[in-house]
Amino acid sequence: MGVQRGTASTLTRAGSPAGSRDATVGDDAAQALGLESALARWIRHRERSLLREMVTVVSQPGILSLAGGLPDAASFPRDEYAEALGAVLAEDPRALQYGPPVPRLKEHVVELMRWRGVECTVDQVVLTTGAQQGIDVATRLLLEPGGLVAHERFSYTGIHQAVGPFEPQVLTLPTDLEAGLEVDALARALEAGRRPRFLYTIPDAHNPLGTSLAPERRARLVELAREHRMPIVEDDPYGLLGLDGEGFAPPLRALDDEWVIYLGSFSKILAPGLRLGWMVVPAALATRVSVIKEAGDLESSGLTQRAVARLLDTGFLAAHLERLRAIYRRRRDALLLSLERHLPAGARWTRPGGGMFVWVELDGGGEVDGGGELDTVAALRRCVAEERVAFIPGAAFTRDPHDGRQAVRLSYSTLEPEDLDRAVAVMVRYLNPNLNQPR
Ligand SMILES: Cc1ncc(COP(=O)(O)O)c(C=O)c1O
């Protein structure tokens, strides 16, 4: 497989209500308020996100869901964390006090980065309240109002949320489903004089695509960043969840310690409820990055930082990661097998090296309700209502809700193989009612 979609890059303005049939401008309740006109302009004109609407649809009780992006709750290290938390609380009342970042946790982050193939120092580490805060802080560090930001056509929606207040221009880049971000398209845009304030990208286990950037593209991308003085914000929450062989190739940060701002997270390797992550930035920027972060929350929970540091002191993480990889490997392989079994000829999908997501592109010839083009948004609504099976339409990951309607993102993180197979079999009937031939 391997499809290359959208070979040309496009330049559009974020927040434009153009072409958004499903998106409602503003919120009905807010519009009824006199206060509406007092709101900041960007939020007044903010479209309701398709993803949010879809999440409401798919999170009804009793749904067999390929939709969620959640890690497997049964794998959270509850007992180990409870023990670490209890010890921290028992030993020092300052665990509940305001306080600076916990140095021991930064040391652990330096070690985790080493596992990822990156050499860095504690003075380059800024602890965050999750990778999402890292995206927000990096955006506020780099973007000017109305400035140009570059990201992929299908991308984690947290970047759209972070840049929204800046009402930026957006350079949308295509992604090759086998080799990742189309670095050539970026090079052409740069050569044509485009100057993004930064590029946001997820080089490994891309959300939503499941792709990883080919090693030769990593080198080229970093060269472009240096040559054109364009910072890269590298989001790597799944980097330690490589499922094959040695895991993922070293991240971009391993190739450059000046132009790459790295974002890591404990959400997928421990638990998202901890709300803890980190940034690796040039040491000379660390203070300014911390100032921006402090404007949001003063500091990430000191109690959680201490408890996580204590948990990592026990040396439990290496074995825990192995357990997680075994769970996700089994489920990924099962989902891929089910796709092979149930999807019709003409469908293409990614084979992720890790993380949680598989991206499926259906043949445009399929029809829903016997009329019009295949529309995965309409198919989802029917599939949930009639069969209680959910997936996420690709359109949820674009800025244009009409884009990506022939694609879906599937998550294998929370279902066992039998349920994955049942969910895929049902989903395929809705995605492809007229072409339901086995491959
Ligand atoms: C690519 C990507 N970045 C960031 C996040 C947010 O992570 P965190 O929980 O660390 O804020 C997610 C969560 O799913 C994600 O998929």
Ligand as a Chemical Component Dictionary entry (heavy atoms), coordinates in Angstrom:
data_LIG
# 
_chem_comp.id                   LIG 
_chem_comp.type                 NON-POLYMER 
_chem_comp.pdbx_formal_charge   0 
_chem_comp.three_letter_code    LIG 
# 
loop_
_chem_comp_atom.comp_id 
_chem_comp_atom.atom_id 
_chem_comp_atom.alt_atom_id 
_chem_comp_atom.type_symbol 
_chem_comp_atom.charge 
_chem_comp_atom.model_Cartn_x 
_chem_comp_atom.model_Cartn_y 
_chem_comp_atom.model_Cartn_z 
_chem_comp_atom.pdbx_ordinal 
LIG C1 C1 C 0 -0.098 13.601 18.839 1  
LIG C2 C2 C 0 -0.576 13.950 20.198 2  
LIG N1 N1 N 0 -0.033 15.009 20.825 3  
LIG C3 C3 C 0 -0.421 15.360 22.056 4  
LIG C4 C4 C 0 -1.420 14.660 22.724 5  
LIG C5 C5 C 0 -1.816 15.107 24.110 6  
LIG O1 O1 O 0 -1.027 14.452 25.027 7  
LIG P1 P1 P 0 -0.986 14.815 26.564 8  
LIG O2 O2 O 0 -1.955 13.912 27.251 9  
LIG O3 O3 O 0 0.422  14.513 26.959 10 
LIG O4 O4 O 0 -1.338 16.248 26.722 11 
LIG C6 C6 C 0 -2.009 13.560 22.112 12 
LIG C7 C7 C 0 -3.081 12.813 22.799 13 
LIG O5 O5 O 0 -3.725 11.956 22.281 14 
LIG C8 C8 C 0 -1.578 13.190 20.810 15 
LIG O6 O6 O 0 -2.092 12.149 20.162 16 
# 
loop_
_chem_comp_bond.comp_id 
_chem_comp_bond.atom_id_1 
_chem_comp_bond.atom_id_2 
_chem_comp_bond.value_order 
_chem_comp_bond.pdbx_ordinal 
LIG C1 C2 SING 1  
LIG C2 N1 SING 2  
LIG C2 C8 DOUB 3  
LIG N1 C3 DOUB 4  
LIG C3 C4 SING 5  
LIG C4 C5 SING 6  
LIG C4 C6 DOUB 7  
LIG C5 O1 SING 8  
LIG O1 P1 SING 9  
LIG P1 O2 DOUB 10 
LIG P1 O3 SING 11 
LIG P1 O4 SING 12 
LIG C6 C7 SING 13 
LIG C6 C8 SING 14 
LIG C7 O5 DOUB 15 
LIG C8 O6 SING 16 
# 
